[in-house]
Amino acid sequence: MGAGQSYVDHHGAGAPAARPGWCGVRQQILAGYADGVVVVTADVISPHIEEYRQELDWFEHKGFVAVVIPEAGQGLA
């Protein structure tokens, strides 16, 4: 991605697959323009454990996820 580019979704915007910013990140990775994504907390990916695990599985095969503040399951319900 170029300087100044970022992808964001509104807080509580729903499932990752339904969020334009998150889908944009995935598209950039699939196109080879990005290697992964950096998020502040795991809740940015999803507060729901099953959605969170699905996203981690996708990124495990396509790119990387870096979580700035690891929370060891905190906030994932």
Contacts in CASP RR format, 6 or more apart in sequence:
PFRMAT RR
TARGET T0000
AUTHOR 0000-0000-0000
METHOD contacts of the structure
MODEL  1
MGAGQSYVDHHGAGAPAARPGWCGVRQQILAGYADGVVVVTADVISPHIE
EYRQELDWFEHKGFVAVVIPEAGQGLA
1 28 0 8 1.000
1 33 0 8 1.000
1 34 0 8 1.000
7 21 0 8 1.000
7 22 0 8 1.000
7 24 0 8 1.000
7 25 0 8 1.000
7 28 0 8 1.000
8 21 0 8 1.000
9 19 0 8 1.000
9 20 0 8 1.000
9 21 0 8 1.000
9 22 0 8 1.000
13 19 0 8 1.000
15 46 0 8 1.000
15 48 0 8 1.000
15 51 0 8 1.000
16 22 0 8 1.000
16 45 0 8 1.000
16 46 0 8 1.000
16 51 0 8 1.000
16 54 0 8 1.000
16 55 0 8 1.000
17 23 0 8 1.000
22 45 0 8 1.000
25 34 0 8 1.000
25 36 0 8 1.000
25 37 0 8 1.000
26 58 0 8 1.000
26 62 0 8 1.000
28 34 0 8 1.000
29 35 0 8 1.000
29 36 0 8 1.000
29 37 0 8 1.000
29 59 0 8 1.000
29 62 0 8 1.000
29 63 0 8 1.000
30 62 0 8 1.000
35 63 0 8 1.000
35 64 0 8 1.000
36 59 0 8 1.000
36 63 0 8 1.000
36 64 0 8 1.000
36 65 0 8 1.000
36 66 0 8 1.000
37 59 0 8 1.000
37 64 0 8 1.000
37 65 0 8 1.000
37 66 0 8 1.000
38 65 0 8 1.000
38 66 0 8 1.000
38 68 0 8 1.000
39 45 0 8 1.000
39 65 0 8 1.000
39 66 0 8 1.000
39 67 0 8 1.000
39 68 0 8 1.000
40 67 0 8 1.000
40 68 0 8 1.000
40 69 0 8 1.000
41 67 0 8 1.000
41 68 0 8 1.000
41 69 0 8 1.000
41 71 0 8 1.000
42 52 0 8 1.000
42 67 0 8 1.000
42 70 0 8 1.000
42 71 0 8 1.000
42 73 0 8 1.000
42 75 0 8 1.000
42 76 0 8 1.000
43 71 0 8 1.000
43 75 0 8 1.000
43 76 0 8 1.000
45 51 0 8 1.000
45 52 0 8 1.000
45 55 0 8 1.000
45 56 0 8 1.000
45 65 0 8 1.000
46 52 0 8 1.000
46 55 0 8 1.000
46 76 0 8 1.000
47 75 0 8 1.000
47 76 0 8 1.000
47 77 0 8 1.000
48 76 0 8 1.000
48 77 0 8 1.000
49 76 0 8 1.000
49 77 0 8 1.000
52 76 0 8 1.000
55 65 0 8 1.000
56 65 0 8 1.000
59 65 0 8 1.000
END
